[in-house]
């Protein structure tokens, strides 16, 4: 079975409204290239909070510029269900493609209160939400702004292009999270990152080799000028606000860990490849961590759903 996939690498939009418009435009462009699966980076909507790592004083108590940056992020986050998700479903239907998109999700308890999560939505070509995954553990400084996720979305789903799964960023260094998806027989895995640095490529290529599946590693572009105003940036960034603080690095990787499409840095692009899913079977001859290289009588993985999250209406 051969399928055509695309990874979108672009500069993040200034707000959620423009981000939704840009997503629809880029889906249309990817579909015009024949893409049946379109992947976007981590927190593509409304953009990764890179200021957590490159701005001063982000962890100071009661620091007004950081509180304002957080408020802006919350205002531009995505509520599920809601109008933003409806527009993403429309984009998937229009492109006639499966859409995998990272976002900052807002769960509101009313009157603006609530929690933010680092989330991936997988939407089928008919507009149905197939999976809703929240990052299990926010990484380091991310814990200042995001809540911990759960295992409810730690699953692989059937799509017209095969079985598709996804993880967020440093979840690719969580062995049990990887194994949870391996055991569900992924054909294609979407690895979302803010920007795909060298170590992130190592993790993505290892995932492909270990899971014997194709991996779409997706990263964004962001300039210093796109960071929230009022934050004190590093002197070298203040001297050149056109500097890219997120450089992309998106790539497509085969089940042997080798690149199908080499990493793209410092420029926008839509990476497209035709994948022969039979390669996954071929590579399992030597290594299959859920088959002949697995000893379930000695080692067993227990996945526990939280039971706290209500079903997503679009998934029912």
Secondary structure, 3 states (H helix, E strand, C coil): CEEEEEEEECECCCCHHHHHHHHHHHHHHHHHCCCCEEECCCCCECCCCCHHHHECCCCCCCCHHHHHHHHHHHHCCEECCCHHHHHHHHHHHHHCCEEEEEEEEEEEEECCEEEEEEEEEEECCCCCEEEEEECCCCCHHHHHCCCCCCCCCCCCEEECCEEEEEEEHHHHHCHHHHHHHHCCCCCEEEEECCCCCHHHHHHHHHHHHHHCCEEEEECCEEEHHHCCCCCCECHHHHHCCCCEEEEEEEEEECCCCCEEEEEEECCCEEEEEEEECHHHHHHCCCCCCCCCCCCCCCCCCCCCCCCCCCCCHHHC
